[in-house]
Amino acid sequence: MLLSQVTSTLFLSGADAPLNAALVTQKGITLIVNATLNHVCPAYPGVECLRVPVCDLPSARLSDHFDRVADRIHGNRGGGTLVHCAAGMSRSPALVMAYLMRHRGVTLRQAHHWVQESRPFVRLNSGFWEQLLQYERRLYGRNTVRVAQEPPPISRPLETAPLTGNRWVTLVPKSPLMSRPSQILQSQVLKKRGVS
């Protein structure tokens, strides 16, 4: 379970954190924003649950909820707010960025940096980025970021391979989810193929 603290009273997580009653109590959570279709809203005394029933697809209209969620987070003066989705990577960070723009007066660039500092593996889908860009334009009349298309994979000769034969490896942009075990697994596959 990973709970990320964005401000002194604002937290981001996946669907597991709100199920931990001790954690909710320890952090003084009085509002849970549940940005999922299927995950349960736990019932705790003195804790309100605000449901944002949106799926994590680029076509989903998360922006329909930006103002309502931002205003509710801002109005939660009695305690902390936990915003979560299934993994805490796309829907909930987008909602938090909308809040930061609306009530903390920051640009989308600043809001993204702020959220990413507390939760480095944030990865919004392209549709939510576009909706945040439109929201920033509506709030400030301009955009401070541009969403670039992801470059196609680059193919290069495998440097560690012998020069006999044509061995190519495809390099893809580094994912924030790439972990050490996947890199080890990749090297084991190369060894099995006779590439050392």
Phi and psi restraints in degrees (value plus and minus 20) as a CYANA .aco file:
   2 LEU   PHI    -149.7  -109.7
   2 LEU   PSI      97.9   137.9
   3 LEU   PHI    -130.1   -90.1
   3 LEU   PSI     105.1   145.1
   4 SER   PHI    -128.5   -88.5
   4 SER   PSI     111.9   151.9
   5 GLN   PHI    -116.5   -76.5
   5 GLN   PSI      98.5   138.5
   6 VAL   PHI    -111.6   -71.6
   6 VAL   PSI     -65.4   -25.4
   7 THR   PHI    -152.0  -112.0
   7 THR   PSI    -196.5  -156.5
   8 SER   PHI     -83.4   -43.4
   8 SER   PSI     -42.4    -2.4
   9 THR   PHI    -147.9  -107.9
   9 THR   PSI      -9.3    30.7
  10 LEU   PHI    -144.1  -104.1
  10 LEU   PSI     107.5   147.5
  11 PHE   PHI    -148.4  -108.4
  11 PHE   PSI     130.1   170.1
  12 LEU   PHI    -141.4  -101.4
  12 LEU   PSI     123.3   163.3
  13 SER   PHI    -181.9  -141.9
  13 SER   PSI     157.2   197.2
  14 GLY   PHI    -108.3   -68.3
  14 GLY   PSI    -190.6  -150.6
  15 ALA   PHI     -92.2   -52.2
  15 ALA   PSI     -31.7     8.3
  16 ASP   PHI    -100.5   -60.5
  16 ASP   PSI     -54.9   -14.9
  17 ALA   PHI     -79.8   -39.8
  17 ALA   PSI     -63.7   -23.7
  18 PRO   PHI     -86.5   -46.5
  18 PRO   PSI     -34.6     5.4
  19 LEU   PHI    -102.6   -62.6
  19 LEU   PSI     -28.0    12.0
  20 ASN   PHI    -114.9   -74.9
  20 ASN   PSI      76.6   116.6
  21 ALA   PHI     -79.2   -39.2
  21 ALA   PSI     -58.8   -18.8
  22 ALA   PHI     -83.3   -43.3
  22 ALA   PSI     -61.7   -21.7
  23 LEU   PHI     -85.7   -45.7
  23 LEU   PSI     -64.3   -24.3
  24 VAL   PHI     -79.1   -39.1
  24 VAL   PSI     -63.4   -23.4
  25 THR   PHI     -87.8   -47.8
  25 THR   PSI     -66.1   -26.1
  26 GLN   PHI     -79.3   -39.3
  26 GLN   PSI     -59.1   -19.1
  27 LYS   PHI    -106.9   -66.9
  27 LYS   PSI     -21.3    18.7
  28 GLY   PHI      48.2    88.2
  28 GLY   PSI      12.9    52.9
  29 ILE   PHI     -91.1   -51.1
  29 ILE   PSI     106.3   146.3
  30 THR   PHI    -140.4  -100.4
  30 THR   PSI     -25.8    14.2
  31 LEU   PHI    -160.6  -120.6
  31 LEU   PSI     106.8   146.8
  32 ILE   PHI    -135.7   -95.7
  32 ILE   PSI     103.2   143.2
  33 VAL   PHI    -121.0   -81.0
  33 VAL   PSI      93.4   133.4
  34 ASN   PHI    -122.8   -82.8
  34 ASN   PSI      81.8   121.8
  35 ALA   PHI    -117.4   -77.4
  35 ALA   PSI      38.4    78.4
  36 THR   PHI    -157.3  -117.3
  36 THR   PSI     146.8   186.8
  37 LEU   PHI    -111.2   -71.2
  37 LEU   PSI     -55.9   -15.9
  38 ASN   PHI    -136.1   -96.1
  38 ASN   PSI     -36.6     3.4
  39 HIS   PHI     -97.1   -57.1
  39 HIS   PSI     121.6   161.6
  40 VAL   PHI     -90.4   -50.4
  40 VAL   PSI     127.6   167.6
  41 CYS   PHI    -114.9   -74.9
  41 CYS   PSI      89.2   129.2
  42 PRO   PHI     -86.9   -46.9
  42 PRO   PSI     128.8   168.8
  43 ALA   PHI    -124.2   -84.2
  43 ALA   PSI      89.0   129.0
  44 TYR   PHI    -139.0   -99.0
  44 TYR   PSI     124.7   164.7
  45 PRO   PHI     -80.2   -40.2
  45 PRO   PSI     110.8   150.8
  46 GLY   PHI      57.0    97.0
  46 GLY   PSI     -10.6    29.4
  47 VAL   PHI    -138.6   -98.6
  47 VAL   PSI     102.2   142.2
  48 GLU   PHI    -109.7   -69.7
  48 GLU   PSI     123.3   163.3
  49 CYS   PHI    -137.3   -97.3
  49 CYS   PSI     103.0   143.0
  50 LEU   PHI    -126.5   -86.5
  50 LEU   PSI      97.5   137.5
  51 ARG   PHI    -110.9   -70.9
  51 ARG   PSI     111.9   151.9
  52 VAL   PHI    -141.8  -101.8
  52 VAL   PSI      70.3   110.3
  53 PRO   PHI     -99.7   -59.7
  53 PRO   PSI      61.9   101.9
  54 VAL   PHI    -150.9  -110.9
  54 VAL   PSI     116.5   156.5
  55 CYS   PHI    -106.0   -66.0
  55 CYS   PSI     142.1   182.1
  56 ASP   PHI    -110.4   -70.4
  56 ASP   PSI      46.9    86.9
  57 LEU   PHI    -145.9  -105.9
  57 LEU   PSI     126.0   166.0
  58 PRO   PHI     -76.1   -36.1
  58 PRO   PSI     -47.4    -7.4
  59 SER   PHI    -102.5   -62.5
  59 SER   PSI     -31.0     9.0
  60 ALA   PHI     -88.7   -48.7
  60 ALA   PSI     120.4   160.4
  61 ARG   PHI    -111.6   -71.6
  61 ARG   PSI      48.6    88.6
  62 LEU   PHI     -84.8   -44.8
  62 LEU   PSI     -52.3   -12.3
  63 SER   PHI     -82.8   -42.8
  63 SER   PSI     -41.3    -1.3
  64 ASP   PHI     -81.3   -41.3
  64 ASP   PSI     -39.0     1.0
  65 HIS   PHI    -127.4   -87.4
  65 HIS   PSI     -24.9    15.1
  66 PHE   PHI     -74.7   -34.7
  66 PHE   PSI     -74.2   -34.2
  67 ASP   PHI     -84.4   -44.4
  67 ASP   PSI     -67.1   -27.1
  68 ARG   PHI     -80.5   -40.5
  68 ARG   PSI     -66.4   -26.4
  69 VAL   PHI     -88.7   -48.7
  69 VAL   PSI     -64.7   -24.7
  70 ALA   PHI     -80.1   -40.1
  70 ALA   PSI     -63.8   -23.8
  71 ASP   PHI     -86.3   -46.3
  71 ASP   PSI     -57.5   -17.5
  72 ARG   PHI     -89.8   -49.8
  72 ARG   PSI     -59.9   -19.9
  73 ILE   PHI     -82.2   -42.2
  73 ILE   PSI     -65.6   -25.6
  74 HIS   PHI     -82.3   -42.3
  74 HIS   PSI     -55.7   -15.7
  75 GLY   PHI    -100.7   -60.7
  75 GLY   PSI     -26.2    13.8
  76 ASN   PHI    -104.3   -64.3
  76 ASN   PSI      56.8    96.8
  77 ARG   PHI    -104.2   -64.2
  77 ARG   PSI     -34.0     6.0
  78 GLY   PHI    -106.6   -66.6
  78 GLY   PSI     -24.3    15.7
  79 GLY   PHI     159.8   199.8
  79 GLY   PSI    -181.9  -141.9
  80 GLY   PHI    -109.8   -69.8
  80 GLY   PSI     141.9   181.9
  81 THR   PHI    -142.5  -102.5
  81 THR   PSI     113.4   153.4
  82 LEU   PHI    -134.2   -94.2
  82 LEU   PSI      98.7   138.7
  83 VAL   PHI    -126.8   -86.8
  83 VAL   PSI     105.0   145.0
  84 HIS   PHI    -159.9  -119.9
  84 HIS   PSI     136.9   176.9
  85 CYS   PHI    -152.3  -112.3
  85 CYS   PSI    -177.9  -137.9
  86 ALA   PHI     -85.8   -45.8
  86 ALA   PSI     -69.1   -29.1
  87 ALA   PHI    -135.1   -95.1
  87 ALA   PSI     -28.0    12.0
  88 GLY   PHI      52.3    92.3
  88 GLY   PSI       9.8    49.8
  89 MET   PHI    -136.6   -96.6
  89 MET   PSI     -45.0    -5.0
  90 SER   PHI    -149.6  -109.6
  90 SER   PSI     -87.8   -47.8
  91 ARG   PHI     -84.0   -44.0
  91 ARG   PSI     -72.6   -32.6
  92 SER   PHI     -86.0   -46.0
  92 SER   PSI     -61.6   -21.6
  93 PRO   PHI     -82.2   -42.2
  93 PRO   PSI     -56.2   -16.2
  94 ALA   PHI     -83.2   -43.2
  94 ALA   PSI     -61.9   -21.9
  95 LEU   PHI     -84.2   -44.2
  95 LEU   PSI     -60.1   -20.1
  96 VAL   PHI     -86.8   -46.8
  96 VAL   PSI     -60.3   -20.3
  97 MET   PHI     -83.3   -43.3
  97 MET   PSI     -59.0   -19.0
  98 ALA   PHI     -82.7   -42.7
  98 ALA   PSI     -62.8   -22.8
  99 TYR   PHI     -79.7   -39.7
  99 TYR   PSI     -67.4   -27.4
 100 LEU   PHI     -80.9   -40.9
 100 LEU   PSI     -58.4   -18.4
 101 MET   PHI     -88.6   -48.6
 101 MET   PSI     -64.6   -24.6
 102 ARG   PHI     -92.5   -52.5
 102 ARG   PSI     -62.2   -22.2
 103 HIS   PHI    -133.0   -93.0
 103 HIS   PSI     -31.0     9.0
 104 ARG   PHI    -130.3   -90.3
 104 ARG   PSI     -21.6    18.4
 105 GLY   PHI      46.6    86.6
 105 GLY   PSI       8.4    48.4
 106 VAL   PHI    -122.0   -82.0
 106 VAL   PSI     139.3   179.3
 107 THR   PHI     -97.8   -57.8
 107 THR   PSI     150.7   190.7
 108 LEU   PHI     -83.5   -43.5
 108 LEU   PSI     -59.6   -19.6
 109 ARG   PHI     -78.7   -38.7
 109 ARG   PSI     -67.1   -27.1
 110 GLN   PHI     -87.2   -47.2
 110 GLN   PSI     -60.7   -20.7
 111 ALA   PHI     -83.6   -43.6
 111 ALA   PSI     -62.6   -22.6
 112 HIS   PHI     -83.4   -43.4
 112 HIS   PSI     -65.6   -25.6
 113 HIS   PHI     -80.7   -40.7
 113 HIS   PSI     -64.0   -24.0
 114 TRP   PHI     -78.4   -38.4
 114 TRP   PSI     -70.3   -30.3
 115 VAL   PHI     -87.4   -47.4
 115 VAL   PSI     -61.5   -21.5
 116 GLN   PHI     -87.8   -47.8
 116 GLN   PSI     -49.0    -9.0
 117 GLU   PHI     -82.4   -42.4
 117 GLU   PSI     -57.3   -17.3
 118 SER   PHI    -109.5   -69.5
 118 SER   PSI     -42.7    -2.7
 119 ARG   PHI    -161.8  -121.8
 119 ARG   PSI      64.1   104.1
 120 PRO   PHI     -81.0   -41.0
 120 PRO   PSI     -42.5    -2.5
 121 PHE   PHI    -115.0   -75.0
 121 PHE   PSI       1.9    41.9
 122 VAL   PHI     -80.8   -40.8
 122 VAL   PSI     114.7   154.7
 123 ARG   PHI    -169.4  -129.4
 123 ARG   PSI      65.5   105.5
 124 LEU   PHI     -91.1   -51.1
 124 LEU   PSI     126.5   166.5
 125 ASN   PHI     -96.4   -56.4
 125 ASN   PSI     143.1   183.1
 126 SER   PHI     -82.0   -42.0
 126 SER   PSI     -54.3   -14.3
 127 GLY   PHI     -85.6   -45.6
 127 GLY   PSI     -59.9   -19.9
 128 PHE   PHI     -88.8   -48.8
 128 PHE   PSI     -55.6   -15.6
 129 TRP   PHI     -81.4   -41.4
 129 TRP   PSI     -66.1   -26.1
 130 GLU   PHI     -81.5   -41.5
 130 GLU   PSI     -60.1   -20.1
 131 GLN   PHI     -86.5   -46.5
 131 GLN   PSI     -57.9   -17.9
 132 LEU   PHI     -87.4   -47.4
 132 LEU   PSI     -56.8   -16.8
 133 LEU   PHI     -82.0   -42.0
 133 LEU   PSI     -64.4   -24.4
 134 GLN   PHI     -83.7   -43.7
 134 GLN   PSI     -58.9   -18.9
 135 TYR   PHI     -85.3   -45.3
 135 TYR   PSI     -63.6   -23.6
 136 GLU   PHI     -82.1   -42.1
 136 GLU   PSI     -61.9   -21.9
 137 ARG   PHI     -80.8   -40.8
 137 ARG   PSI     -61.3   -21.3
 138 ARG   PHI     -85.5   -45.5
 138 ARG   PSI     -61.1   -21.1
 139 LEU   PHI     -94.9   -54.9
 139 LEU   PSI     -61.5   -21.5
 140 TYR   PHI    -138.7   -98.7
 140 TYR   PSI     -25.8    14.2
 141 GLY   PHI      57.4    97.4
 141 GLY   PSI     -13.6    26.4
 142 ARG   PHI    -179.2  -139.2
 142 ARG   PSI     149.3   189.3
 143 ASN   PHI    -135.7   -95.7
 143 ASN   PSI     124.4   164.4
 144 THR   PHI    -127.0   -87.0
 144 THR   PSI     -26.6    13.4
 145 VAL   PHI    -153.9  -113.9
 145 VAL   PSI     140.9   180.9
 146 ARG   PHI    -150.2  -110.2
 146 ARG   PSI     115.4   155.4
 147 VAL   PHI    -113.1   -73.1
 147 VAL   PSI      95.3   135.3
 148 ALA   PHI    -108.6   -68.6
 148 ALA   PSI     127.4   167.4
 149 GLN   PHI     -87.9   -47.9
 149 GLN   PSI     122.6   162.6
 150 GLU   PHI     -89.5   -49.5
 150 GLU   PSI     109.9   149.9
 151 PRO   PHI     -85.3   -45.3
 151 PRO   PSI     132.3   172.3
 152 PRO   PHI     -86.7   -46.7
 152 PRO   PSI     137.0   177.0
 153 PRO   PHI     -77.3   -37.3
 153 PRO   PSI     129.8   169.8
 154 ILE   PHI    -126.7   -86.7
 154 ILE   PSI     112.3   152.3
 155 SER   PHI    -124.9   -84.9
 155 SER   PSI     111.8   151.8
 156 ARG   PHI    -157.6  -117.6
 156 ARG   PSI     135.4   175.4
 157 PRO   PHI     -82.8   -42.8
 157 PRO   PSI     122.4   162.4
 158 LEU   PHI     -91.9   -51.9
 158 LEU   PSI      95.6   135.6
 159 GLU   PHI     -84.8   -44.8
 159 GLU   PSI     -50.6   -10.6
 160 THR   PHI    -107.6   -67.6
 160 THR   PSI     -26.2    13.8
 161 ALA   PHI    -100.0   -60.0
 161 ALA   PSI     128.7   168.7
 162 PRO   PHI     -81.1   -41.1
 162 PRO   PSI     134.3   174.3
 163 LEU   PHI     -94.7   -54.7
 163 LEU   PSI     -24.6    15.4
 164 THR   PHI    -102.5   -62.5
 164 THR   PSI     116.0   156.0
 165 GLY   PHI      63.0   103.0
 165 GLY   PSI     145.6   185.6
 166 ASN   PHI    -125.2   -85.2
 166 ASN   PSI      75.4   115.4
 167 ARG   PHI    -128.1   -88.1
 167 ARG   PSI     103.1   143.1
 168 TRP   PHI    -143.7  -103.7
 168 TRP   PSI     127.2   167.2
 169 VAL   PHI    -143.9  -103.9
 169 VAL   PSI     120.7   160.7
 170 THR   PHI    -116.0   -76.0
 170 THR   PSI     104.1   144.1
 171 LEU   PHI    -118.1   -78.1
 171 LEU   PSI     105.5   145.5
 172 VAL   PHI    -130.3   -90.3
 172 VAL   PSI     136.0   176.0
 173 PRO   PHI     -75.8   -35.8
 173 PRO   PSI     120.9   160.9
 174 LYS   PHI     -83.7   -43.7
 174 LYS   PSI     109.6   149.6
 175 SER   PHI    -113.5   -73.5
 175 SER   PSI     122.6   162.6
 176 PRO   PHI     -86.7   -46.7
 176 PRO   PSI     -33.8     6.2
 177 LEU   PHI    -109.6   -69.6
 177 LEU   PSI     -27.6    12.4
 178 MET   PHI     -82.7   -42.7
 178 MET   PSI     107.9   147.9
 179 SER   PHI    -140.8  -100.8
 179 SER   PSI     147.4   187.4
 180 ARG   PHI     -77.3   -37.3
 180 ARG   PSI     -63.6   -23.6
 181 PRO   PHI     -78.4   -38.4
 181 PRO   PSI     -56.3   -16.3
 182 SER   PHI     -89.3   -49.3
 182 SER   PSI     -53.1   -13.1
 183 GLN   PHI     -89.5   -49.5
 183 GLN   PSI     -59.1   -19.1
 184 ILE   PHI     -84.8   -44.8
 184 ILE   PSI     -63.8   -23.8
 185 LEU   PHI     -79.7   -39.7
 185 LEU   PSI     -62.3   -22.3
 186 GLN   PHI     -81.6   -41.6
 186 GLN   PSI     -61.9   -21.9
 187 SER   PHI     -88.7   -48.7
 187 SER   PSI     -52.6   -12.6
 188 GLN   PHI     -86.8   -46.8
 188 GLN   PSI     -57.8   -17.8
 189 VAL   PHI     -84.1   -44.1
 189 VAL   PSI     -63.1   -23.1
 190 LEU   PHI     -82.7   -42.7
 190 LEU   PSI     -58.9   -18.9
 191 LYS   PHI     -84.4   -44.4
 191 LYS   PSI     -59.6   -19.6
 192 LYS   PHI     -84.8   -44.8
 192 LYS   PSI     -50.7   -10.7
 193 ARG   PHI    -102.2   -62.2
 193 ARG   PSI     -21.1    18.9
 194 GLY   PHI      71.0   111.0
 194 GLY   PSI      -8.8    31.2
 195 VAL   PHI    -121.0   -81.0
 195 VAL   PSI     101.2   141.2
